[in-house]
């Protein structure tokens, strides 16, 4: 007779070996962290060997998940605490700092090569 065993799901966020850095930022995007800024944040962090945890109002989310970040419902003025662990933690934090310093401008004004590809796609459809 087979027995089913329920196991509590493991958190997607797992610490990486290496350095740990923590820093808080205040959301400075007029409409908060909606889909575009969240997608840019995830895309930016993908290139680093690090795990990212983001906390807002005692709720934690993976910095590698657009859905987790959007679930924080971080509006303009919300304080977010980023905890980054791993080999590239300082570089990843510098990239996050750049996004906040530029108000996530790249999410609204993509680099020329991406904008050209998008306009080409839109004219074909």
RADAVEN-V365636 format. One record per residue. PHI is phi in radians with two decimals (999 if undefined). Layout:
phi->PHI
phi->PHI
This chain:
phi->999
phi->-1.38
phi->-2.05
phi->-1.59
phi->-2.07
phi->-1.55
phi->-2.01
phi->-1.10
phi->-1.06
phi->-1.40
phi->-1.12
phi->-1.24
phi->-1.53
phi->-2.28
phi->-1.09
phi->-1.79
phi->-1.20
phi->2.04
phi->-1.23
phi->-2.31
phi->-2.25
phi->-2.40
phi->-2.74
phi->-1.83
phi->-2.32
phi->-1.86
phi->-1.05
phi->-2.07
phi->-1.73
phi->-0.85
phi->-1.72
phi->1.35
phi->-1.47
phi->-1.66
phi->-0.99
phi->-1.09
phi->-1.10
phi->-1.11
phi->-1.10
phi->-1.14
phi->-1.08
phi->-1.10
phi->-1.05
phi->-1.13
phi->-1.37
phi->-1.04
phi->-1.40
phi->-1.82
phi->-1.54
phi->-2.85
phi->-1.87
phi->-2.21
phi->-2.02
phi->-2.09
phi->-2.18
phi->-2.44
phi->0.90
phi->1.13
phi->-1.96
phi->-1.84
phi->-2.50
phi->-1.36
phi->-1.30
phi->-1.81
phi->-2.26
phi->-1.03
phi->-1.11
phi->-1.06
phi->-1.13
phi->-1.14
phi->-1.16
phi->-1.18
phi->0.87
phi->-1.45
phi->-1.41
phi->-1.00
phi->1.68
phi->-1.24
phi->-1.55
phi->-1.99
phi->-1.88
phi->-1.75
phi->-2.05
phi->-2.12
phi->-2.17
phi->2.39
phi->-1.04
phi->-1.80
phi->-0.94
phi->-1.10
phi->-1.19
phi->-1.13
phi->-1.14
phi->-1.08
phi->-1.17
phi->-1.12
phi->-1.03
phi->-1.09
phi->-1.05
phi->-1.21
phi->-1.12
phi->-1.73
phi->0.97
phi->1.01
phi->-0.97
phi->-1.10
phi->-1.18
phi->-1.85
phi->-2.32
phi->-1.12
phi->-0.97
phi->-0.89
phi->-1.14
phi->-1.31
phi->-1.13
phi->-1.13
phi->-1.10
phi->-1.17
phi->-1.16
phi->-1.14
phi->-1.10
phi->-1.13
phi->-1.29
phi->-1.39
phi->-2.04
